[in-house]
Amino acid sequence: MSEEQLRQLITSNAKAISALTNLANEVIPRMDEMQRQINNMQRDSIETKRYIDDTTADIRELMLENQRILRYLENIVNREN
């Protein structure tokens, strides 16, 4: 390879490296922001699941209490008959 070809190759490589560095500087902050958004969505999803689980447990408790009350009332009615 001639000296001129080597210079051109070095210049070309330097431009490519510079372009890739610029691209990385643009892409990495976007990826960081996307990762933050994903983390927030996962956190929200976990909190929503906890809320649903808590609500489901409350509903189960109320159903059991209603069944107890119903049995109590049925016993009262049966005693009167």
Biotite code that builds the C-alpha atoms (Angstrom):
import biotite.structure as struc

atoms = struc.array([
    struc.Atom([0.000, 0.000, 0.000], chain_id="A", res_id=1, res_name="MET", atom_name="CA", element="C"),
    struc.Atom([1.254, 3.429, -0.823], chain_id="A", res_id=2, res_name="SER", atom_name="CA", element="C"),
    struc.Atom([1.613, 6.163, 1.748], chain_id="A", res_id=3, res_name="GLU", atom_name="CA", element="C"),
    struc.Atom([-1.290, 8.072, 0.193], chain_id="A", res_id=4, res_name="GLU", atom_name="CA", element="C"),
    struc.Atom([-3.567, 5.030, 0.400], chain_id="A", res_id=5, res_name="GLN", atom_name="CA", element="C"),
    struc.Atom([-2.619, 4.552, 4.050], chain_id="A", res_id=6, res_name="LEU", atom_name="CA", element="C"),
    struc.Atom([-3.467, 8.209, 4.784], chain_id="A", res_id=7, res_name="ARG", atom_name="CA", element="C"),
    struc.Atom([-6.819, 7.822, 3.046], chain_id="A", res_id=8, res_name="GLN", atom_name="CA", element="C"),
    struc.Atom([-7.538, 4.618, 4.975], chain_id="A", res_id=9, res_name="LEU", atom_name="CA", element="C"),
    struc.Atom([-6.617, 6.280, 8.286], chain_id="A", res_id=10, res_name="ILE", atom_name="CA", element="C"),
    struc.Atom([-8.761, 9.324, 7.436], chain_id="A", res_id=11, res_name="THR", atom_name="CA", element="C"),
    struc.Atom([-11.664, 7.100, 6.443], chain_id="A", res_id=12, res_name="SER", atom_name="CA", element="C"),
    struc.Atom([-11.377, 5.086, 9.656], chain_id="A", res_id=13, res_name="ASN", atom_name="CA", element="C"),
    struc.Atom([-11.185, 8.277, 11.734], chain_id="A", res_id=14, res_name="ALA", atom_name="CA", element="C"),
    struc.Atom([-14.374, 9.582, 10.098], chain_id="A", res_id=15, res_name="LYS", atom_name="CA", element="C"),
    struc.Atom([-16.128, 6.266, 10.696], chain_id="A", res_id=16, res_name="ALA", atom_name="CA", element="C"),
    struc.Atom([-15.055, 6.239, 14.351], chain_id="A", res_id=17, res_name="ILE", atom_name="CA", element="C"),
    struc.Atom([-16.220, 9.821, 14.770], chain_id="A", res_id=18, res_name="SER", atom_name="CA", element="C"),
    struc.Atom([-19.585, 9.036, 13.164], chain_id="A", res_id=19, res_name="ALA", atom_name="CA", element="C"),
    struc.Atom([-20.052, 5.985, 15.415], chain_id="A", res_id=20, res_name="LEU", atom_name="CA", element="C"),
    struc.Atom([-19.118, 8.015, 18.491], chain_id="A", res_id=21, res_name="THR", atom_name="CA", element="C"),
    struc.Atom([-21.659, 10.702, 17.563], chain_id="A", res_id=22, res_name="ASN", atom_name="CA", element="C"),
    struc.Atom([-24.295, 8.055, 16.977], chain_id="A", res_id=23, res_name="LEU", atom_name="CA", element="C"),
    struc.Atom([-23.550, 6.433, 20.332], chain_id="A", res_id=24, res_name="ALA", atom_name="CA", element="C"),
    struc.Atom([-23.842, 9.833, 22.036], chain_id="A", res_id=25, res_name="ASN", atom_name="CA", element="C"),
    struc.Atom([-27.324, 10.206, 20.540], chain_id="A", res_id=26, res_name="GLU", atom_name="CA", element="C"),
    struc.Atom([-28.521, 6.642, 21.101], chain_id="A", res_id=27, res_name="VAL", atom_name="CA", element="C"),
    struc.Atom([-27.273, 5.957, 24.634], chain_id="A", res_id=28, res_name="ILE", atom_name="CA", element="C"),
    struc.Atom([-29.300, 8.748, 26.316], chain_id="A", res_id=29, res_name="PRO", atom_name="CA", element="C"),
    struc.Atom([-32.408, 7.525, 24.481], chain_id="A", res_id=30, res_name="ARG", atom_name="CA", element="C"),
    struc.Atom([-31.759, 3.980, 25.647], chain_id="A", res_id=31, res_name="MET", atom_name="CA", element="C"),
    struc.Atom([-31.286, 5.226, 29.210], chain_id="A", res_id=32, res_name="ASP", atom_name="CA", element="C"),
    struc.Atom([-34.628, 7.043, 29.029], chain_id="A", res_id=33, res_name="GLU", atom_name="CA", element="C"),
    struc.Atom([-36.326, 3.961, 27.592], chain_id="A", res_id=34, res_name="MET", atom_name="CA", element="C"),
    struc.Atom([-34.872, 1.858, 30.424], chain_id="A", res_id=35, res_name="GLN", atom_name="CA", element="C"),
    struc.Atom([-36.202, 4.343, 32.991], chain_id="A", res_id=36, res_name="ARG", atom_name="CA", element="C"),
    struc.Atom([-39.639, 4.186, 31.381], chain_id="A", res_id=37, res_name="GLN", atom_name="CA", element="C"),
    struc.Atom([-39.567, 0.381, 31.410], chain_id="A", res_id=38, res_name="ILE", atom_name="CA", element="C"),
    struc.Atom([-38.569, 0.388, 35.082], chain_id="A", res_id=39, res_name="ASN", atom_name="CA", element="C"),
    struc.Atom([-41.436, 2.787, 35.879], chain_id="A", res_id=40, res_name="ASN", atom_name="CA", element="C"),
    struc.Atom([-43.914, 0.617, 33.979], chain_id="A", res_id=41, res_name="MET", atom_name="CA", element="C"),
    struc.Atom([-42.705, -2.489, 35.822], chain_id="A", res_id=42, res_name="GLN", atom_name="CA", element="C"),
    struc.Atom([-42.999, -0.680, 39.165], chain_id="A", res_id=43, res_name="ARG", atom_name="CA", element="C"),
    struc.Atom([-46.520, 0.496, 38.264], chain_id="A", res_id=44, res_name="ASP", atom_name="CA", element="C"),
    struc.Atom([-47.446, -3.031, 37.217], chain_id="A", res_id=45, res_name="SER", atom_name="CA", element="C"),
    struc.Atom([-46.213, -4.472, 40.524], chain_id="A", res_id=46, res_name="ILE", atom_name="CA", element="C"),
    struc.Atom([-48.104, -1.807, 42.500], chain_id="A", res_id=47, res_name="GLU", atom_name="CA", element="C"),
    struc.Atom([-51.269, -2.485, 40.500], chain_id="A", res_id=48, res_name="THR", atom_name="CA", element="C"),
    struc.Atom([-50.965, -6.225, 41.134], chain_id="A", res_id=49, res_name="LYS", atom_name="CA", element="C"),
    struc.Atom([-50.544, -5.576, 44.870], chain_id="A", res_id=50, res_name="ARG", atom_name="CA", element="C"),
    struc.Atom([-53.618, -3.348, 44.835], chain_id="A", res_id=51, res_name="TYR", atom_name="CA", element="C"),
    struc.Atom([-55.624, -6.018, 42.998], chain_id="A", res_id=52, res_name="ILE", atom_name="CA", element="C"),
    struc.Atom([-54.417, -8.700, 45.421], chain_id="A", res_id=53, res_name="ASP", atom_name="CA", element="C"),
    struc.Atom([-55.370, -6.523, 48.403], chain_id="A", res_id=54, res_name="ASP", atom_name="CA", element="C"),
    struc.Atom([-58.777, -5.773, 46.896], chain_id="A", res_id=55, res_name="THR", atom_name="CA", element="C"),
    struc.Atom([-59.343, -9.459, 46.127], chain_id="A", res_id=56, res_name="THR", atom_name="CA", element="C"),
    struc.Atom([-58.502, -10.352, 49.721], chain_id="A", res_id=57, res_name="ALA", atom_name="CA", element="C"),
    struc.Atom([-60.946, -7.714, 50.968], chain_id="A", res_id=58, res_name="ASP", atom_name="CA", element="C"),
    struc.Atom([-63.683, -9.083, 48.711], chain_id="A", res_id=59, res_name="ILE", atom_name="CA", element="C"),
    struc.Atom([-62.997, -12.629, 49.967], chain_id="A", res_id=60, res_name="ARG", atom_name="CA", element="C"),
    struc.Atom([-63.274, -11.433, 53.571], chain_id="A", res_id=61, res_name="GLU", atom_name="CA", element="C"),
    struc.Atom([-66.565, -9.683, 52.841], chain_id="A", res_id=62, res_name="LEU", atom_name="CA", element="C"),
    struc.Atom([-67.941, -12.778, 51.123], chain_id="A", res_id=63, res_name="MET", atom_name="CA", element="C"),
    struc.Atom([-67.024, -14.929, 54.125], chain_id="A", res_id=64, res_name="LEU", atom_name="CA", element="C"),
    struc.Atom([-68.612, -12.442, 56.495], chain_id="A", res_id=65, res_name="GLU", atom_name="CA", element="C"),
    struc.Atom([-71.750, -12.362, 54.344], chain_id="A", res_id=66, res_name="ASN", atom_name="CA", element="C"),
    struc.Atom([-71.892, -16.173, 54.411], chain_id="A", res_id=67, res_name="GLN", atom_name="CA", element="C"),
    struc.Atom([-71.587, -16.141, 58.216], chain_id="A", res_id=68, res_name="ARG", atom_name="CA", element="C"),
    struc.Atom([-74.391, -13.587, 58.471], chain_id="A", res_id=69, res_name="ILE", atom_name="CA", element="C"),
    struc.Atom([-76.546, -15.592, 56.078], chain_id="A", res_id=70, res_name="LEU", atom_name="CA", element="C"),
    struc.Atom([-76.018, -18.794, 58.077], chain_id="A", res_id=71, res_name="ARG", atom_name="CA", element="C"),
    struc.Atom([-76.817, -16.917, 61.285], chain_id="A", res_id=72, res_name="TYR", atom_name="CA", element="C"),
    struc.Atom([-80.039, -15.561, 59.805], chain_id="A", res_id=73, res_name="LEU", atom_name="CA", element="C"),
    struc.Atom([-80.958, -18.982, 58.409], chain_id="A", res_id=74, res_name="GLU", atom_name="CA", element="C"),
    struc.Atom([-80.452, -20.488, 61.872], chain_id="A", res_id=75, res_name="ASN", atom_name="CA", element="C"),
    struc.Atom([-82.723, -17.863, 63.399], chain_id="A", res_id=76, res_name="ILE", atom_name="CA", element="C"),
    struc.Atom([-85.405, -18.521, 60.793], chain_id="A", res_id=77, res_name="VAL", atom_name="CA", element="C"),
    struc.Atom([-85.089, -22.309, 61.222], chain_id="A", res_id=78, res_name="ASN", atom_name="CA", element="C"),
    struc.Atom([-85.414, -22.014, 65.020], chain_id="A", res_id=79, res_name="ARG", atom_name="CA", element="C"),
    struc.Atom([-88.605, -20.053, 64.644], chain_id="A", res_id=80, res_name="GLU", atom_name="CA", element="C"),
    struc.Atom([-90.127, -22.736, 62.423], chain_id="A", res_id=81, res_name="ASN", atom_name="CA", element="C"),
])
